[in-house]
Amino acid sequence: MKLNIKNTFTSENPADSILDNTRRQVEEAVFSYVHPKKTTAPKVIHVSKEMASELGITEEEIKSELFKNIVTGNAIYPNTKPYSMCYGGHQFGNWAGQLGDGRAINLFEVEHKNKNWKVQLKGAGETPYSRTADGLAVLRSSVREYLCAEAMFHLGVPTTRSLSLSLSGDAVLRDVLYDGNPAHEKGAIVSRISPSFLRFGNYEIFSARKDVKNLKALVDYTIKHHFSHLGKPSKENYIHFFKEVSERTLEMIIHWQRVGFVHGVMNTDNMSILGLTIDFGPYGWLEGFDFGWTPNTTDRQHKRYRYGNQPNIGLWNLYQLANALYPIIEEVAPLNAILEQYKVDFEVQSLQMMKSKLGLCTSDEEDVKLIQNLEDSLQLVETDMTIFFRKLSDFTDKDSGLELIKEAFYDFENISDEVINNWNLWFKKYEERLQIERVSSEERKEKMDAVNPKYVLRNYMSQLAIDEADKGDYSLIDELFQLLKKPYSEQPENEKWFAKRPEWARNKVGCSMLSCSS
């Protein structure tokens, strides 16, 4: 296995001078060198061949002992030095101080076909940033992370990627519901890939510590390697840098809203500086359309990270990043202007996104009202978001509208006349609005089906794959992995996955409620 190794990150950023892997505050450093923990009986259970080829790894090499040992932390690739990153973050709105890669270890950088990728293991042992945790991960959370990153990529959502999913062969103690009943689970390791794992928190930590020298150096590094089109670092380009981070963040969140994805933990340490979806923990896809829904049990009371609030949180997080960058910009006005522009852009892009979901290309002054009425109607009774929008592309006339979306309702039999009338009224307005469009119903369907996925990784689907994997059967992981490569295709052979959440999954742990305990 011959990889084209680079080390821009470790050679151009300051390293922790202490080499002991002890939990501590790490000052004046972007990262600490650290070795993964060797495991008892490593076993690779799934590999993204597509991602492997992006790194220049062949199908033959995937099967090798060396590949297995590297992606499970049992071997270090020649002439590389693994490391974990130092960052801080605002968690649930409060500054939490130093956080860092508590169970992520970056193995190396690979350059292939003019792309630079960082390869990271999640769950490969403790680091100086592990605080009170063990740095390990379990099969349950690892299956979810592995499948979700690749599913997001194929949905067209900016995201980090997955390379491999492996068992460590070790048991890991976890308290799933934080109710004082910990149990041993199978240990697992995911290999994650990204052009960069830098987060808002990497910049926040230096700013919070008034370490302007290292803050500036890290921003300069980021611009040089990830925003090189901006030119050489300067105050003006720091402003341009923040502007682009803001735009990328909004673009990512608009995609989340489009497919009904709820991240669950939008802390600033989980916000990628490249505007990529990162850290798939207690995430979920909307089943019933509900602006107030969050899958994260930790957030159940205040619902800070609920579906409808994600765009606001993106902005709040950008405010924190603006504060962190202020010491090297020293001007409030340009930062404020960018944050104000986010609000304007959100309104424009959100409307555009919803119009695309409805197959509307032309403009009409009533569009905002039509969409608001739809969002209100969707929340009258439990209505499946994915099924509703996918079925809507077959719309022909107002009289058959309700019949068309019948499958999207969780309890169609008991829907009141008032709700039915509400829907019929909306379909009448929708039919009238479509008459302004200049495309055939076939063209409209094609466009709608390209933005409204038929298949998403519903929590219960992940849970079924986890339950099977726990018994040693990994075939369902592969079935879902292949299914989610073509989320917009009809795939009639996989129709069983185009279905509402089954009733048994409504309140089952892992299907409706998730914790950060992984």
C-alpha positions as CSV (number, residue, x, y, z in Angstrom):
1,M,0.0,0.0,0.0
2,K,1.9,3.1,-1.3
3,L,0.3,6.4,-0.3
4,N,1.4,9.8,-1.3
5,I,2.0,11.2,2.2
6,K,2.1,14.9,2.9
7,N,2.5,16.7,6.3
8,T,1.5,20.3,5.7
9,F,-0.7,20.4,8.9
10,T,2.0,19.1,11.3
11,S,4.9,20.9,9.7
12,E,3.3,24.3,9.4
13,N,1.4,24.5,12.8
14,P,2.9,24.5,16.3
15,A,2.9,21.1,18.1
16,D,2.4,20.5,21.8
17,S,5.8,20.4,23.4
18,I,4.8,17.8,25.9
19,L,4.8,14.3,24.4
20,D,3.1,12.4,27.3
21,N,-0.4,11.3,26.5
22,T,-1.9,12.8,29.7
23,R,-5.1,14.8,30.0
24,R,-4.2,18.5,30.4
25,Q,-4.6,22.0,29.2
26,V,-2.5,22.3,26.0
27,E,-1.2,25.8,25.4
28,E,0.2,27.5,22.3
29,A,-0.3,24.4,20.2
30,V,-2.7,23.4,17.4
31,F,-2.2,19.7,18.0
32,S,-0.5,17.0,20.2
33,Y,1.2,13.9,18.9
34,V,-0.5,10.8,20.1
35,H,-0.5,7.1,19.3
36,P,-3.7,5.1,18.8
37,K,-4.5,2.3,21.2
38,K,-3.7,-1.3,20.0
39,T,-6.8,-3.5,20.0
40,T,-7.4,-7.1,20.8
41,A,-9.0,-8.6,17.7
42,P,-9.4,-5.9,14.9
43,K,-11.8,-6.7,12.1
44,V,-12.8,-4.5,9.2
45,I,-16.5,-4.9,8.5
46,H,-17.1,-2.4,5.8
47,V,-15.1,-0.1,3.4
48,S,-16.1,2.7,1.2
49,K,-14.3,1.6,-2.0
50,E,-15.1,4.9,-3.6
51,M,-13.4,6.8,-0.8
52,A,-10.5,4.3,-0.8
53,S,-9.8,5.0,-4.5
54,E,-9.9,8.8,-3.7
55,L,-6.8,8.1,-1.5
56,G,-5.2,5.9,-4.1
57,I,-5.9,2.6,-2.3
58,T,-6.8,-0.3,-4.5
59,E,-9.5,-3.0,-3.9
60,E,-6.7,-5.5,-3.4
61,E,-5.0,-3.3,-0.8
62,I,-8.3,-2.9,1.1
63,K,-8.1,-6.6,1.9
64,S,-4.5,-6.5,3.2
65,E,-3.4,-6.9,6.8
66,L,-1.6,-3.5,6.6
67,F,-4.9,-1.7,5.7
68,K,-6.7,-3.5,8.5
69,N,-4.0,-2.6,11.1
70,I,-3.8,1.1,10.0
71,V,-7.6,1.8,10.1
72,T,-7.9,0.1,13.5
73,G,-4.9,1.9,15.0
74,N,-2.8,-1.2,15.3
75,A,-0.1,0.0,12.9
76,I,1.4,3.4,12.0
77,Y,1.9,4.0,8.3
78,P,5.7,4.5,7.7
79,N,7.1,8.0,8.3
80,T,3.9,9.4,9.7
81,K,3.1,10.8,13.2
82,P,-0.5,10.6,14.4
83,Y,-1.9,13.6,16.3
84,S,-5.0,15.0,17.9
85,M,-6.2,18.6,17.6
86,C,-6.6,21.3,20.3
87,Y,-9.8,23.4,20.1
88,G,-12.4,25.0,22.4
89,G,-16.1,25.5,21.8
90,H,-19.4,26.9,22.9
91,Q,-21.6,23.9,23.9
92,F,-25.3,24.6,24.1
93,G,-24.6,28.3,24.1
94,N,-22.0,28.4,26.8
95,W,-18.2,28.7,26.5
96,A,-16.7,25.3,27.6
97,G,-13.0,26.1,27.4
98,Q,-10.6,23.6,26.0
99,L,-12.3,20.5,24.4
100,G,-10.2,19.1,21.6
101,D,-10.1,15.7,19.8
102,G,-11.2,13.5,22.8
103,R,-11.4,10.4,20.8
104,A,-10.2,11.3,17.3
105,I,-6.7,10.7,16.2
106,N,-5.5,12.0,12.8
107,L,-3.3,9.4,11.1
108,F,-1.8,11.3,8.2
109,E,-2.4,13.4,5.1
110,V,-2.7,11.9,1.6
111,E,-2.4,13.8,-1.7
112,H,-4.0,12.0,-4.6
113,K,-5.2,13.4,-8.0
114,N,-4.6,17.0,-6.8
115,K,-6.7,16.6,-3.7
116,N,-5.4,16.6,-0.1
117,W,-7.2,14.4,2.4
118,K,-6.7,14.1,6.2
119,V,-7.3,10.5,7.5
120,Q,-8.7,10.2,11.0
121,L,-9.7,7.5,13.4
122,K,-12.6,7.9,15.7
123,G,-12.7,5.7,18.8
124,A,-9.0,4.7,18.7
125,G,-8.1,5.6,22.3
126,E,-7.5,8.4,24.6
127,T,-5.7,11.7,23.9
128,P,-4.7,14.7,26.0
129,Y,-8.2,16.0,25.2
130,S,-10.2,13.0,26.4
131,R,-11.1,14.7,29.8
132,T,-13.0,12.1,31.8
133,A,-13.7,9.8,28.8
134,D,-11.9,6.7,27.4
135,G,-11.4,7.9,23.8
136,L,-13.2,4.8,22.5
137,A,-16.4,4.4,20.5
138,V,-19.0,1.6,20.3
139,L,-20.5,-0.2,17.3
140,R,-23.9,1.5,17.7
141,S,-22.6,5.0,17.2
142,S,-20.0,4.0,14.7
143,V,-22.5,2.3,12.3
144,R,-24.5,5.5,12.4
145,E,-21.5,7.8,11.7
146,Y,-20.1,5.6,9.0
147,L,-23.3,5.3,7.0
148,C,-24.5,8.9,7.5
149,A,-21.4,10.6,6.2
150,E,-21.5,8.7,2.9
151,A,-25.3,9.1,2.7
152,M,-24.9,12.8,3.1
153,F,-22.3,12.9,0.3
154,H,-24.7,11.2,-2.1
155,L,-27.5,13.5,-1.2
156,G,-25.4,16.4,-2.4
157,V,-24.8,17.8,1.2
158,P,-21.3,19.2,2.0
159,T,-19.8,16.6,4.4
160,T,-16.8,14.8,5.7
161,R,-16.5,11.3,4.4
162,S,-16.1,7.7,5.7
163,L,-13.4,5.2,4.7
164,S,-13.9,2.2,6.9
165,L,-15.9,0.7,9.8
166,S,-14.1,-1.8,12.0
167,L,-14.6,-3.7,15.2
168,S,-11.8,-3.4,17.8
169,G,-12.5,-6.8,19.5
170,D,-12.7,-5.0,22.8
171,A,-15.7,-4.4,25.0
172,V,-16.5,-0.7,25.9
173,L,-18.6,0.4,28.9
174,R,-21.4,2.9,28.1
175,D,-24.5,4.3,29.8
176,V,-26.8,4.8,26.8
177,L,-29.5,6.7,28.6
178,Y,-27.4,8.3,31.3
179,D,-29.6,6.5,33.8
180,G,-26.9,4.9,35.9
181,N,-27.1,1.5,34.1
182,P,-23.9,1.2,32.1
183,A,-23.4,-2.0,30.0
184,H,-20.6,-3.4,27.9
185,E,-20.9,-2.9,24.1
186,K,-18.8,-3.9,21.2
187,G,-15.9,-1.4,20.6
188,A,-15.6,0.0,17.0
189,I,-13.5,2.4,15.1
190,V,-14.5,4.6,12.1
191,S,-12.0,6.0,9.7
192,R,-13.1,9.5,8.7
193,I,-11.8,11.5,5.8
194,S,-11.9,15.3,5.1
195,P,-9.8,18.0,3.4
196,S,-9.6,19.4,6.9
197,F,-11.1,18.7,10.3
198,L,-10.5,22.3,11.5
199,R,-13.5,23.7,13.4
200,F,-14.7,27.1,14.6
201,G,-13.4,26.0,18.0
202,N,-9.8,25.8,16.8
203,Y,-9.8,29.6,16.3
204,E,-11.9,30.3,19.4
205,I,-9.4,28.6,21.8
206,F,-6.5,30.9,20.8
207,S,-8.7,34.0,20.9
208,A,-10.1,33.1,24.4
209,R,-6.5,32.6,25.6
210,K,-5.5,36.0,24.0
211,D,-2.9,34.1,21.9
212,V,-3.1,36.3,18.9
213,K,0.1,35.1,17.4
214,N,-1.1,31.5,17.0
215,L,-4.6,32.6,16.0
216,K,-3.1,34.6,13.1
217,A,-0.8,31.7,12.2
218,L,-3.7,29.2,12.1
219,V,-5.9,31.6,10.0
220,D,-2.9,32.1,7.6
221,Y,-2.4,28.4,7.3
222,T,-6.2,27.9,6.7
223,I,-6.2,30.5,3.9
224,K,-3.0,29.2,2.3
225,H,-4.3,25.6,2.1
226,H,-8.1,25.9,1.9
227,F,-8.9,29.4,0.7
228,S,-5.9,30.0,-1.5
229,H,-8.0,31.8,-4.1
230,L,-8.3,34.7,-1.6
231,G,-4.6,35.4,-2.0
232,K,-2.0,36.2,0.6
233,P,-3.1,36.7,4.2
234,S,-4.0,40.3,5.0
235,K,-6.6,42.1,7.1
236,E,-8.8,42.4,4.0
237,N,-8.5,38.7,3.2
238,Y,-9.3,37.8,6.8
239,I,-12.6,39.6,6.2
240,H,-13.0,37.7,2.9
241,F,-12.2,34.5,4.7
242,F,-14.9,35.0,7.3
243,K,-17.4,36.0,4.5
244,E,-16.7,32.7,2.7
245,V,-17.0,30.6,5.9
246,S,-20.3,32.3,6.5
247,E,-21.6,31.6,3.0
248,R,-20.4,27.9,3.1
249,T,-22.1,27.5,6.5
250,L,-25.4,28.8,5.3
251,E,-25.2,26.6,2.1
252,M,-24.6,23.5,4.2
253,I,-27.6,24.3,6.5
254,I,-29.9,25.1,3.6
255,H,-29.1,21.6,2.3
256,W,-29.9,20.1,5.8
257,Q,-33.3,21.8,5.7
258,R,-33.9,20.6,2.2
259,V,-33.4,16.9,3.1
260,G,-34.8,17.1,6.7
261,F,-31.5,16.5,8.5
262,V,-31.2,17.5,12.1
263,H,-27.6,17.5,13.3
264,G,-28.5,17.4,17.0
265,V,-25.3,19.0,18.4
266,M,-24.5,22.3,16.7
267,N,-21.8,23.3,19.2
268,T,-19.1,25.5,17.7
269,D,-16.6,22.7,18.1
270,N,-18.8,20.7,15.7
271,M,-18.8,23.4,13.0
272,S,-16.3,22.8,10.2
273,I,-14.4,25.8,8.9
274,L,-15.0,24.4,5.4
275,G,-18.8,24.3,5.8
276,L,-18.9,20.5,5.9
277,T,-21.2,18.4,8.0
278,I,-19.0,17.0,10.7
279,D,-19.5,14.8,13.8
280,F,-22.5,12.5,13.3
281,G,-23.7,11.9,16.8
282,P,-27.3,12.1,17.9
283,Y,-28.5,13.2,14.5
284,G,-31.8,12.3,12.8
285,W,-33.9,12.8,9.8
286,L,-37.4,14.3,10.2
287,E,-40.0,11.6,10.1
288,G,-43.1,13.8,10.6
289,F,-42.4,17.3,9.4
290,D,-41.9,19.3,12.6
291,F,-39.9,22.5,13.0
292,G,-39.6,21.8,16.8
293,W,-38.1,18.3,16.5
294,T,-34.6,17.4,17.8
295,P,-33.3,13.8,18.1
296,N,-30.9,14.7,21.0
297,T,-32.2,13.7,24.5
298,T,-29.7,16.1,26.1
299,D,-31.5,19.0,24.3
300,R,-35.0,17.8,24.9
301,Q,-35.9,20.5,27.4
302,H,-34.7,23.6,25.5
303,K,-34.6,22.2,22.0
304,R,-31.9,24.6,21.1
305,Y,-30.8,22.5,18.1
306,R,-34.3,21.7,16.8
307,Y,-34.8,21.5,13.0
308,G,-36.4,24.9,12.6
309,N,-33.7,26.6,14.6
310,Q,-30.6,25.3,12.7
311,P,-30.3,28.4,10.5
312,N,-30.4,30.6,13.6
313,I,-27.8,28.5,15.3
314,G,-25.5,28.7,12.3
315,L,-25.7,32.5,12.6
316,W,-25.1,32.4,16.4
317,N,-22.0,30.2,15.8
318,L,-20.7,32.6,13.2
319,Y,-21.0,35.4,15.7
320,Q,-18.7,33.4,18.0
321,L,-16.3,32.9,15.1
322,A,-16.4,36.6,14.3
323,N,-15.5,37.4,18.0
324,A,-12.6,34.9,17.7
325,L,-11.3,36.5,14.6
326,Y,-11.8,40.1,15.8
327,P,-8.2,40.4,17.3
328,I,-6.6,40.0,13.8
329,I,-9.2,42.2,12.0
330,E,-9.9,44.9,14.7
331,E,-13.0,46.2,12.9
332,V,-16.5,45.5,13.9
333,A,-18.4,46.9,10.9
334,P,-17.2,44.5,8.1
335,L,-17.9,41.5,10.4
336,N,-21.3,42.8,11.3
337,A,-22.1,43.4,7.6
338,I,-21.3,39.7,6.8
339,L,-23.5,38.5,9.6
340,E,-26.3,40.7,8.5
341,Q,-25.9,39.4,4.9
342,Y,-26.3,35.9,6.3
343,K,-29.9,36.8,7.4
344,V,-30.7,38.3,4.0
345,D,-29.2,35.3,2.1
346,F,-31.0,32.9,4.3
347,E,-34.4,34.3,3.4
348,V,-33.5,34.2,-0.3
349,Q,-31.9,30.8,-0.4
350,S,-34.5,29.2,1.9
351,L,-37.3,30.4,-0.4
352,Q,-35.4,29.2,-3.5
353,M,-34.9,25.8,-1.8
354,M,-38.5,25.4,-0.9
355,K,-39.6,26.4,-4.4
356,S,-37.3,23.8,-5.9
357,K,-38.9,21.2,-3.7
358,L,-42.3,22.2,-5.1
359,G,-41.1,22.4,-8.7
360,L,-41.5,26.1,-9.0
361,C,-39.0,27.8,-11.3
362,T,-40.8,31.1,-12.0
363,S,-41.5,33.8,-9.4
364,D,-44.8,34.9,-8.0
365,E,-45.5,37.2,-5.1
366,E,-47.8,34.7,-3.5
367,D,-45.0,32.0,-3.2
368,V,-44.0,32.9,0.3
369,K,-47.6,32.5,1.4
370,L,-48.0,29.2,-0.5
371,I,-45.0,27.8,1.3
372,Q,-46.0,29.0,4.7
373,N,-49.4,27.5,4.3
374,L,-47.8,24.2,3.3
375,E,-45.5,24.2,6.3
376,D,-48.5,24.9,8.6
377,S,-50.5,22.1,6.9
378,L,-47.6,19.6,7.2
379,Q,-47.6,20.2,11.0
380,L,-51.4,19.8,11.6
381,V,-51.1,16.1,11.9
382,E,-48.0,13.8,11.7
383,T,-47.0,13.9,8.1
384,D,-43.9,12.2,6.8
385,M,-41.6,14.8,5.1
386,T,-39.6,12.5,2.8
387,I,-42.7,10.7,1.5
388,F,-44.8,13.8,1.1
389,F,-42.3,15.7,-1.1
390,R,-41.3,12.7,-3.1
391,K,-45.0,11.8,-3.9
392,L,-45.8,15.5,-4.7
393,S,-43.7,15.3,-7.9
394,D,-46.6,13.1,-9.3
395,F,-49.2,15.8,-8.7
396,T,-51.6,16.3,-11.6
397,D,-54.7,18.0,-10.2
398,K,-56.3,19.2,-7.0
399,D,-58.9,16.5,-6.8
400,S,-56.3,13.7,-6.6
401,G,-53.9,15.6,-4.3
402,L,-54.9,14.1,-1.0
403,E,-55.0,10.6,-2.4
404,L,-51.5,11.1,-3.8
405,I,-50.0,11.9,-0.4
406,K,-52.1,9.6,1.6
407,E,-49.1,7.4,2.4
408,A,-47.3,10.3,4.1
409,F,-49.9,10.5,6.9
410,Y,-49.1,8.4,10.0
411,D,-52.8,8.1,10.9
412,F,-54.8,8.8,7.8
413,E,-58.0,7.0,9.1
414,N,-58.4,9.5,12.0
415,I,-57.8,12.8,10.2
416,S,-60.5,15.4,10.8
417,D,-62.6,17.0,8.1
418,E,-60.9,20.3,9.0
419,V,-57.5,19.0,8.1
420,I,-58.7,17.4,4.9
421,N,-60.3,20.7,3.9
422,N,-57.1,22.5,4.7
423,W,-55.2,20.2,2.4
424,N,-57.7,20.4,-0.4
425,L,-57.5,24.2,-0.3
426,W,-53.7,24.1,-0.4
427,F,-53.8,21.7,-3.4
428,K,-56.2,24.1,-5.2
429,K,-53.7,27.0,-4.7
430,Y,-50.8,24.7,-5.7
431,E,-52.6,23.7,-8.9
432,E,-53.3,27.4,-9.8
433,R,-49.6,28.2,-9.1
434,L,-48.3,25.4,-11.3
435,Q,-50.2,27.0,-14.3
436,I,-47.7,29.9,-14.2
437,E,-44.9,27.4,-14.8
438,R,-43.7,26.8,-18.4
439,V,-42.6,23.2,-18.1
440,S,-44.4,19.9,-18.7
441,S,-45.4,17.8,-15.7
442,E,-42.7,15.3,-16.8
443,E,-40.0,18.0,-16.6
444,R,-41.3,19.2,-13.3
445,K,-41.2,15.7,-11.9
446,E,-37.6,15.2,-13.0
447,K,-36.5,18.4,-11.3
448,M,-38.4,17.7,-8.1
449,D,-37.1,14.2,-7.9
450,A,-33.6,15.5,-8.1
451,V,-34.0,17.6,-4.9
452,N,-36.5,15.5,-2.9
453,P,-34.8,12.2,-2.0
454,K,-36.7,9.0,-2.0
455,Y,-34.4,7.3,0.5
456,V,-32.8,8.8,3.6
457,L,-31.1,7.1,6.6
458,R,-34.0,7.1,9.0
459,N,-32.9,6.3,12.5
460,Y,-34.9,3.0,12.6
461,M,-33.0,1.8,9.5
462,S,-29.6,2.4,11.3
463,Q,-31.0,0.6,14.3
464,L,-31.9,-2.5,12.3
465,A,-28.4,-2.6,10.9
466,I,-26.9,-2.1,14.4
467,D,-29.0,-4.9,15.8
468,E,-27.9,-7.3,13.0
469,A,-24.3,-6.2,13.3
470,D,-24.4,-6.9,17.0
471,K,-25.2,-10.5,16.1
472,G,-22.3,-10.6,13.7
473,D,-24.3,-10.1,10.5
474,Y,-23.1,-7.0,8.5
475,S,-25.1,-7.6,5.4
476,L,-27.7,-4.9,6.3
477,I,-24.9,-2.3,6.7
478,D,-23.9,-3.0,3.1
479,E,-27.5,-3.0,1.9
480,L,-28.2,0.4,3.4
481,F,-24.8,1.7,2.2
482,Q,-25.6,0.7,-1.4
483,L,-29.2,2.0,-1.2
484,L,-28.1,5.4,0.0
485,K,-25.6,5.8,-2.9
486,K,-28.6,6.6,-5.1
487,P,-31.1,8.4,-2.8
488,Y,-32.9,10.2,-5.7
489,S,-33.3,7.0,-7.9
490,E,-36.5,5.0,-7.8
491,Q,-34.8,1.7,-7.0
492,P,-38.1,-0.3,-7.2
493,E,-36.3,-3.4,-5.8
494,N,-35.7,-1.3,-2.6
495,E,-39.3,0.0,-2.2
496,K,-39.5,-1.4,1.3
497,W,-37.2,1.4,2.5
498,F,-39.5,4.0,1.1
499,A,-41.8,3.8,4.1
500,K,-42.8,5.7,7.2
501,R,-41.1,4.9,10.5
502,P,-42.7,1.7,11.8
503,E,-44.8,2.0,15.0
504,W,-42.4,-0.2,17.0
505,A,-39.7,2.5,16.4
506,R,-41.7,5.4,17.6
507,N,-40.2,5.5,21.1
508,K,-37.4,3.0,20.9
509,V,-33.9,4.1,22.0
510,G,-31.8,4.7,18.9
511,C,-34.9,5.3,16.7
512,S,-36.5,8.4,18.1
513,M,-34.2,9.4,21.0
514,L,-30.4,9.5,21.0
515,S,-27.8,10.6,23.4
516,C,-24.2,11.7,22.9
517,S,-23.1,8.5,24.8
518,S,-21.3,6.8,22.0
